[in-house]
Amino acid sequence: MSAGVAYVGPSGQTAFVLCADCGTPIQPNGANLCVNCLRNSVDITEGIPKQTTLSFCRGCDRYLSPPNQWTRCDLESRELLAICLRKLKGLSKVRLIDAGFIWTEPHSRRVKVKLTIQKEVFSSTILQQIFEVEYVVQGAQCQDCTRLAAKNTWRAMVQVRQKVDHKRTFLYLEQLILRHNADRDTLQVAEVKDGLNFFYASKQHALKMVDFLNGVAPVRTKTSEQLISLDTQNATTNKKETYSVEIVPICKDDLVCMPAKTARSLSNIGQLAVCHRVGNQVYLIDPLTLHLADISGGQYWRAPFPPLVDITQAVEFIVLDIEPTSHPPKTAKGGRFLLADAQVSPMGGTMSSDTIFHTRTHLGSVLKPGDTVLGYMLSNSNFNNDAWETMNQDRVPEVVLIRKTYPARKKAKRARNWKLRSMVKQVGGEDLGDAATIGFGRERAEPKSKRSAIADQAKAEQDYERFLQDLEDDDEMRKEIHLFKDPNAAQAKADAMTDDTDEDEEELPEINVDELLDDFEQMAIEGDEEQAGEE
């Protein structure tokens, strides 16, 4: 750049100078350049982006204002202009003179802003420039809309229900699911009244769970759909599907009274029967004859009947005498059940505690005089059951025994050398929103009082303890699930041990250490099963 030539006036002062680049006469300035040449040589908009993005939430019509605040504003409003100016990083290095919108079509997703800025480029030389900035409106999602949309992340749900007053069936079902790794594709498990909800991201994963439940429990299934959105142009729909799986309301140790027609169809078994096991079928035994029968889910739901009494209504008896009914004795299930005549008397301060009952039982192989046993007292009992009212009451036994008990369990909380895994469950499932239900109504987690919460917790602990006792007493039940070694069992057993329980501890059923698995052994087993499934 060459120095400009100055022209001096009559008074001796410099009147004007020539531009150093183009030679145009100009007023003297520190750069000796005209405005056009100064703009060509110096760009004061350098560092300011000419195109950027603007985040817009389509759910609530709000724009993202830095750093992380969503603001509702109209097009070409002062609030939107302030958001646009905050998006320009290099604007703080210049002086903003004016800013305004340039009209664009609303559907173009473009916002244009005209800015006028000034900046001192040389000594005592200030340059002003006008330029445009284009904002591309991009779709985004605010935090509130994200939380709202999170309720629609699942596309299929499996509702598992059983209309009973305890959770033993679901505790056993939980262990079966964990043993077979059936919860691998589950997004969330929600614990609700009368059962569980399993949420899945696709219909295929939900159908796999339904097939698994059909294989391990007697159930019936219903299906419903909820339409979320419909695209008529592409003929596509977005919908949620709900599979309602209802388990037969008959549990282990329940006493059932079947209609006469149903009993005749099951190899002419007696109408009164005890449920000794529940698998993919309900297995029944007649305690008076040792006749066995099994009912599938389809058979039961074609002619359903409720249980007459359950384990919560059982009475504890003491065995006074017991002997087989015949020689050789009549047995069933490989000697597990033996038909015997027993004399029992109720325990506790009941009105009939001094009464001796004579009954026939299928527990002759496990009972001996002096043992305690749970049973149902049918004498002088009234039941709201149609099949019970049609029975000949002269042939109804006074007492039906169901299982042996151990009084030492009541003295203190026992320390076990084994433990079980558990699924992560949420109460109510509020995070994934309401679900379309079939026949059960909408279920929400309602606030409970402190007393009600304590009572529910105590009942849950009681159901879990009874489930653990079932595992200790039934070796066939243990074969279906995985038990793990508890590394803290030795210390807990030493702390809980007292002089009063040393003798009784030997009489209690124990689980052999060989039946327990370590964690790494379980991981190896699951890895082999997954590899076999992939092959």
VOGU-3710 file (C-alpha; in Angstrom, 3 decimals, decimal comma):
1> msagvayvgp> 0,000/0,000/0,000  1,484/3,297/-1,093  0,979/6,478/0,803  -1,748/8,803/-0,487  -1,022/12,254/-1,947  -2,317/15,161/0,144  -3,645/18,429/-1,316  -3,151/21,533/0,787  -5,678/24,407/0,674  -5,061/28,172/0,759
11> sgqtafvlca> -5,061/28,255/4,514  -2,318/25,655/4,672  -4,594/22,830/5,941  -4,971/19,527/4,173  -8,225/19,573/2,192  -8,277/15,942/0,976  -6,019/13,037/0,149  -5,953/10,494/-2,602  -6,798/6,856/-1,788  -3,671/4,773/-1,689
21> dcgtpiqpng> -5,287/2,026/-3,792  -7,658/3,651/-6,275  -6,627/7,331/-6,128  -10,055/8,626/-5,248  -9,996/11,916/-3,294  -11,132/11,216/0,283  -11,127/12,871/3,658  -7,933/12,136/5,507  -8,040/9,019/7,731  -5,570/6,754/9,454
31> anlcvnclrn> -5,658/4,138/6,667  -5,518/6,594/3,706  -8,098/4,327/2,010  -11,547/4,991/0,704  -14,528/3,134/2,089  -14,711/0,649/-0,781  -11,037/-0,210/-0,644  -11,200/-0,428/3,140  -14,043/-2,942/2,949  -12,173/-4,959/0,334
41> svditegipk> -9,071/-5,165/2,484  -10,659/-5,585/5,934  -13,662/-7,837/6,763  -15,054/-7,008/10,202  -17,563/-9,908/9,955  -14,737/-12,442/10,083  -15,349/-14,918/12,901  -19,133/-14,467/12,821  -20,913/-17,456/11,226  -23,117/-16,612/8,270
51> qttlsfcrgc> -25,181/-19,776/8,634  -26,104/-21,723/11,761  -28,873/-23,874/13,190  -31,838/-23,101/15,416  -33,332/-25,919/17,509  -37,117/-26,093/17,539  -39,253/-28,535/19,562  -42,239/-29,628/17,505  -44,031/-31,019/20,505  -44,385/-27,743/22,428
61> drylsppnqw> -43,400/-25,126/19,761  -40,427/-23,825/21,745  -36,936/-22,740/20,655  -33,703/-23,655/22,406  -32,071/-20,633/24,003  -28,423/-21,102/25,054  -27,254/-22,655/27,221  -30,178/-25,026/27,833  -33,423/-23,139/28,164  -36,486/-23,667/26,005
71> trcdlesrel> -38,573/-20,550/25,239  -41,893/-20,247/23,461  -41,874/-17,369/20,940  -43,476/-16,395/17,641  -41,782/-15,834/14,290  -40,111/-12,385/13,893  -40,623/-11,625/17,567  -38,207/-9,852/19,914  -37,733/-13,056/21,907  -36,783/-15,039/18,796
81> laiclrklkg> -34,384/-12,269/17,703  -32,668/-12,411/21,080  -32,247/-16,201/20,731  -30,783/-15,751/17,237  -28,256/-13,180/18,450  -27,159/-15,439/21,318  -26,391/-18,182/18,801  -23,686/-16,021/17,117  -20,413/-16,649/18,920  -18,233/-13,837/17,441
91> lskvrlidag> -20,808/-11,068/17,874  -19,308/-9,930/21,173  -16,120/-8,732/19,407  -17,957/-6,061/17,377  -20,490/-3,356/18,126  -24,044/-4,209/17,145  -25,880/-1,229/15,654  -29,076/-2,757/14,310  -30,706/-6,154/13,790  -33,918/-7,212/12,100
101> fiwtephsrr> -35,648/-10,099/10,345  -35,831/-10,593/6,607  -39,172/-12,131/5,703  -39,130/-15,765/4,639  -41,830/-18,349/4,000  -42,888/-19,991/7,296  -42,719/-23,483/5,771  -39,183/-22,967/4,441  -37,667/-23,718/7,884  -35,310/-20,779/7,353
111> vkvkltiqke> -34,922/-17,618/9,450  -32,846/-14,732/8,053  -31,553/-11,848/10,155  -29,929/-8,624/8,819  -27,233/-7,217/11,128  -25,462/-3,860/11,138  -22,174/-3,822/13,027  -19,222/-1,453/13,581  -15,612/-2,089/14,446  -12,467/0,003/14,755
121> vfsstilqqi> -10,013/-1,338/12,190  -7,218/1,273/12,338  -6,392/4,130/14,624  -9,440/6,430/14,719  -10,969/4,499/11,792  -14,339/2,852/12,405  -15,875/0,633/9,731  -19,589/-0,178/9,553  -20,911/-3,172/7,645  -24,296/-4,806/6,954
131> feveyvvqga> -24,595/-8,576/6,399  -27,114/-11,415/6,636  -27,150/-14,543/8,790  -29,292/-17,543/7,828  -30,656/-19,871/10,520  -31,725/-23,395/9,578  -34,564/-24,538/11,873  -33,901/-28,120/12,947  -36,313/-30,344/14,815  -35,323/-31,241/18,359
141> qcqdctrlaa> -36,993/-32,432/21,552  -37,062/-30,644/24,879  -36,720/-32,400/28,225  -40,440/-32,258/28,949  -41,380/-33,750/25,593  -38,665/-36,374/26,004  -40,138/-37,520/29,297  -43,576/-37,559/27,708  -42,354/-39,560/24,734  -40,532/-42,017/27,002
151> kntwramvqv> -43,910/-43,399/28,004  -44,341/-44,591/24,426  -41,008/-46,386/24,100  -42,583/-49,828/24,534  -44,524/-51,416/21,735  -45,717/-54,615/23,402  -46,627/-55,579/26,934  -47,319/-58,897/28,638  -49,643/-58,739/31,631  -49,345/-61,769/33,909
161> rqkvdhkrtf> -52,158/-62,128/36,426  -53,358/-64,633/39,003  -56,348/-63,875/41,195  -54,982/-65,151/44,509  -54,091/-63,460/47,803  -50,413/-64,433/47,857  -47,355/-64,040/45,640  -45,875/-67,546/45,871  -46,733/-68,357/42,278  -45,013/-65,221/40,995
171> lyleqlilrh> -41,972/-65,849/43,183  -41,600/-69,278/41,600  -42,297/-67,843/38,135  -39,595/-65,228/38,688  -37,026/-67,932/39,378  -38,058/-69,846/36,249  -37,665/-66,690/34,151  -34,203/-66,045/35,579  -33,128/-69,655/35,157  -34,051/-69,685/31,440
181> nadrdtlqva> -32,940/-66,056/30,893  -36,392/-65,237/29,538  -36,149/-61,597/30,672  -33,245/-60,791/28,337  -35,335/-58,590/26,002  -37,454/-56,970/28,718  -37,333/-53,180/28,987  -38,933/-53,056/32,429  -40,822/-55,252/34,879  -43,593/-53,512/36,818
191> evkdglnffy> -45,203/-55,012/39,896  -48,928/-54,276/40,041  -51,931/-55,675/41,828  -52,453/-59,405/41,193  -49,352/-59,772/39,027  -46,565/-58,357/36,874  -46,247/-56,303/33,676  -43,422/-56,999/31,207  -42,644/-54,239/28,682  -40,943/-54,934/25,329
201> askqhalkmv> -39,724/-52,914/22,385  -41,156/-55,250/19,754  -44,020/-57,670/19,302  -41,695/-60,619/18,684  -40,074/-60,294/22,114  -43,482/-60,230/23,802  -44,587/-63,339/21,911  -41,473/-65,153/23,103  -42,436/-64,399/26,700  -46,012/-65,569/26,064
211> dflngvapvr> -44,722/-68,845/24,603  -42,457/-69,292/27,610  -45,336/-68,760/30,045  -47,462/-71,271/28,149  -44,694/-73,809/28,588  -44,213/-73,412/32,346  -47,719/-72,615/33,675  -51,367/-73,378/32,850  -52,543/-70,086/31,376  -54,947/-68,500/28,944
221> tktseqlisl> -54,048/-65,549/26,734  -55,983/-62,614/25,300  -54,700/-59,917/22,961  -55,622/-56,261/22,491  -54,256/-53,427/20,367  -54,058/-49,682/20,918  -53,630/-47,430/17,874  -51,053/-44,677/18,357  -50,858/-43,143/14,885  -51,968/-43,893/11,314
231> dtqnattnkk> -50,254/-42,957/8,062  -52,862/-43,190/5,314  -50,451/-42,227/2,543  -48,006/-45,070/3,230  -50,644/-47,439/4,684  -48,656/-47,916/7,895  -49,807/-47,887/11,506  -48,078/-47,354/14,816  -49,751/-49,396/17,538  -49,154/-51,024/20,886
241> etysveivpi> -50,117/-54,587/21,644  -51,008/-56,027/25,023  -51,054/-59,735/25,846  -53,029/-60,661/28,941  -51,829/-63,945/30,447  -53,996/-65,271/33,282  -52,667/-68,135/35,388  -54,988/-70,772/36,785  -55,920/-69,624/40,344  -54,989/-72,984/41,866
251> ckddlvcmpa> -51,720/-73,220/43,781  -49,770/-75,914/45,515  -51,452/-77,341/48,665  -54,856/-75,933/47,697  -57,916/-78,111/48,239  -60,291/-78,122/45,282  -63,836/-79,353/44,933  -64,490/-80,183/41,292  -67,885/-80,495/39,661  -68,993/-84,091/39,254
261> ktarslsnig> -68,750/-83,915/35,449  -65,170/-82,655/35,606  -64,181/-85,324/38,141  -65,600/-88,099/35,935  -63,654/-86,781/32,937  -60,413/-87,011/34,956  -60,353/-90,810/35,248  -63,254/-90,699/37,701  -61,201/-89,080/40,472  -62,963/-87,912/43,638
271> qlavchrvgn> -64,446/-84,458/43,690  -62,236/-83,457/46,632  -58,561/-83,357/45,622  -55,330/-81,758/46,790  -53,046/-79,884/44,400  -49,600/-81,318/45,090  -47,766/-79,574/42,232  -48,261/-76,904/39,564  -46,221/-76,982/36,375  -47,495/-76,500/32,852
281> qvylidpltl> -50,467/-78,444/34,238  -52,249/-78,663/37,588  -51,450/-81,990/39,249  -54,100/-83,309/41,646  -54,241/-86,248/44,044  -57,199/-87,755/45,841  -56,084/-88,022/49,503  -58,570/-90,855/50,141  -57,655/-93,147/47,222  -54,296/-91,865/45,845
291> hladisggqy> -55,852/-91,427/42,411  -53,843/-88,947/40,315  -55,050/-86,530/37,667  -53,702/-83,530/35,803  -55,563/-80,592/34,271  -54,145/-78,481/31,454  -54,863/-74,812/31,077  -57,276/-75,383/28,209  -59,249/-78,008/30,163  -59,514/-75,776/33,191
301> wrapfpplvd> -60,692/-72,643/31,376  -63,367/-74,609/29,492  -64,941/-75,489/32,864  -63,269/-73,341/35,555  -63,740/-73,948/39,261  -62,220/-72,001/42,179  -60,185/-73,596/44,980  -62,210/-74,553/48,020  -59,595/-73,441/50,592  -55,953/-72,363/50,369
311> itqavefivl> -52,881/-72,601/52,598  -53,743/-69,428/54,512  -56,812/-71,175/55,991  -54,961/-74,308/57,091  -54,992/-75,488/60,727  -52,024/-77,103/62,471  -52,551/-80,607/63,854  -50,410/-82,988/65,869  -50,205/-86,587/64,680  -51,210/-89,023/67,422
321> dieptshppk> -51,003/-92,243/65,418  -50,567/-93,268/61,799  -50,404/-96,611/59,991  -50,713/-97,794/56,375  -54,133/-98,841/55,179  -52,985/-102,125/53,624  -50,067/-104,548/53,443  -48,245/-104,130/51,164  -48,927/-100,394/51,455  -50,507/-98,527/48,552
331> takggrflla> -48,130/-95,929/47,113  -48,023/-93,445/44,273  -45,406/-91,285/42,489  -42,590/-93,735/43,205  -43,260/-93,966/46,928  -43,611/-90,246/47,493  -47,234/-90,697/48,576  -48,423/-93,520/50,811  -52,041/-94,117/51,798  -52,438/-94,283/55,587
341> daqvspmggt> -54,980/-93,857/58,363  -54,102/-91,131/60,865  -55,350/-89,817/64,171  -54,765/-86,096/64,604  -55,730/-83,404/67,071  -55,723/-79,629/66,523  -52,984/-77,596/68,156  -53,480/-74,261/69,881  -56,259/-72,933/72,056  -59,180/-73,844/69,784
351> mssdtifhtr> -62,522/-75,177/70,942  -61,761/-78,562/69,409  -58,149/-78,828/70,585  -59,074/-81,861/72,740  -60,892/-83,605/69,870  -59,331/-86,523/68,013  -60,065/-86,781/64,295  -59,693/-89,995/62,297  -58,815/-89,367/58,693  -57,146/-90,932/55,691
361> thlgsvlkpg> -54,158/-89,197/54,174  -51,678/-89,506/51,342  -48,757/-88,372/53,551  -48,094/-91,727/55,208  -44,504/-91,796/53,936  -43,441/-88,583/55,727  -45,538/-88,521/58,892  -44,944/-90,318/62,180  -46,515/-89,977/65,641  -45,558/-86,687/67,275
371> dtvlgymlsn> -45,157/-84,748/64,000  -47,092/-81,586/63,226  -49,011/-81,263/59,998  -51,148/-78,649/58,285  -54,645/-79,582/57,256  -58,084/-78,274/56,436  -60,882/-78,799/58,914  -64,011/-79,536/56,873  -66,328/-80,622/59,657  -69,017/-78,044/60,389
381> snfnndawet> -67,634/-75,781/57,623  -69,691/-73,804/55,155  -68,308/-72,928/51,729  -69,792/-70,778/49,014  -69,144/-73,368/46,354  -71,698/-74,959/44,023  -69,818/-78,266/43,698  -69,470/-78,524/47,479  -73,228/-78,160/47,958  -73,957/-81,004/45,520
391> mnqdrvpevv> -71,597/-83,446/47,255  -72,802/-86,185/49,577  -71,736/-84,768/52,946  -71,641/-88,239/54,516  -68,604/-89,073/52,366  -66,733/-85,848/53,108  -63,756/-86,345/55,487  -63,607/-84,242/58,628  -59,954/-83,311/58,101  -57,740/-83,254/54,986
401> lirktypark> -53,975/-83,186/55,657  -51,768/-81,410/53,141  -48,157/-81,043/54,343  -45,787/-81,672/57,221  -44,581/-78,692/59,245  -41,645/-78,017/61,563  -42,309/-76,110/64,803  -38,647/-75,117/65,110  -39,111/-72,704/62,189  -41,299/-70,470/64,342
411> kakrarnwkl> -38,764/-69,984/67,148  -36,255/-67,830/65,314  -35,345/-66,648/61,878  -33,124/-69,280/60,352  -29,896/-68,506/58,557  -29,755/-70,313/55,215  -26,617/-71,212/53,333  -28,215/-70,381/49,985  -29,890/-67,455/48,262  -31,935/-66,621/45,181
421> rsmvkqvgge> -31,572/-64,052/42,451  -34,249/-61,442/41,908  -35,473/-59,353/39,004  -35,484/-55,563/39,197  -39,150/-54,617/39,490  -40,879/-51,261/39,716  -44,061/-50,742/41,670  -46,865/-49,590/39,397  -44,717/-49,053/36,290  -45,398/-45,308/36,076
431> dlgdaatigf> -42,255/-44,624/34,028  -43,597/-46,395/30,972  -47,052/-44,921/31,246  -50,526/-46,369/31,262  -51,176/-49,567/29,368  -54,180/-50,992/27,596  -55,554/-53,692/29,879  -57,997/-56,508/29,244  -60,592/-57,185/31,883  -58,505/-55,804/34,732
441> greraepksk> -59,055/-52,027/34,381  -56,327/-49,426/34,495  -53,936/-49,932/37,356  -51,942/-47,126/38,916  -49,728/-46,993/41,937  -51,943/-45,291/44,492  -50,475/-43,606/47,543  -50,831/-45,738/50,637  -50,853/-44,910/54,278  -47,924/-45,837/56,457
451> rsaiadqaka> -49,905/-48,544/58,230  -51,030/-50,078/54,938  -47,479/-50,035/53,577  -46,182/-51,809/56,698  -48,908/-54,447/56,413  -48,101/-55,045/52,736  -44,411/-55,368/53,523  -45,109/-57,882/56,285  -47,344/-59,939/53,993  -44,712/-59,898/51,239
461> eqdyerflqd> -42,069/-61,150/53,677  -44,425/-63,874/54,865  -45,091/-65,027/51,288  -41,370/-65,063/50,530  -40,579/-67,072/53,665  -43,284/-69,593/52,781  -41,843/-69,860/49,273  -38,381/-70,565/50,693  -39,853/-73,266/52,912  -41,519/-74,833/49,872
471> ledddemrke> -38,130/-75,024/48,185  -36,595/-76,725/51,219  -39,412/-79,276/51,451  -39,848/-80,097/47,750  -36,844/-81,469/45,874  -38,781/-81,613/42,571  -39,431/-77,902/42,835  -35,733/-77,187/43,390  -34,784/-78,999/40,192  -36,532/-76,354/38,094
481> ihlfkdpnaa> -34,633/-73,336/39,443  -31,093/-72,290/40,369  -29,953/-71,890/43,971  -26,735/-70,036/44,778  -24,281/-70,228/47,620  -24,462/-67,401/50,112  -20,921/-66,281/51,084  -22,258/-64,612/54,233  -24,178/-67,668/55,420  -21,547/-68,854/57,909
491> qakadamtdd> -21,437/-65,561/59,785  -25,223/-65,167/59,749  -25,709/-68,696/61,028  -23,245/-68,123/63,861  -25,038/-64,931/64,876  -28,476/-66,564/64,806  -27,493/-69,757/66,583  -28,794/-70,196/70,153  -28,818/-73,016/72,662  -32,552/-73,564/72,210
501> tdedeeelpe> -32,338/-74,177/68,478  -29,322/-76,472/68,348  -31,371/-79,628/68,779  -34,233/-78,577/66,542  -31,955/-77,489/63,723  -31,104/-81,104/62,892  -34,782/-81,969/62,292  -35,337/-79,186/59,782  -34,978/-79,966/56,068  -31,716/-78,705/54,634
511> invdellddf> -30,555/-78,184/51,069  -27,430/-80,065/50,128  -24,431/-77,938/49,225  -24,021/-79,937/46,022  -27,301/-78,447/44,755  -25,984/-74,879/45,037  -24,229/-72,943/42,292  -21,572/-70,282/42,415  -22,042/-67,097/40,453  -19,310/-67,902/37,964
521> eqmaiegdee> -20,779/-71,381/37,438  -24,133/-69,819/36,635  -22,523/-67,432/34,155  -20,818/-70,353/32,433  -24,092/-72,254/32,183  -25,897/-69,253/30,686  -23,067/-68,721/28,228  -23,295/-72,343/27,065  -27,064/-72,087/26,692  -26,784/-68,879/24,638
531> qagee> -24,114/-70,423/22,422  -26,263/-73,517/21,882  -29,253/-71,319/21,028  -27,242/-69,357/18,439  -26,029/-72,579/16,839
//
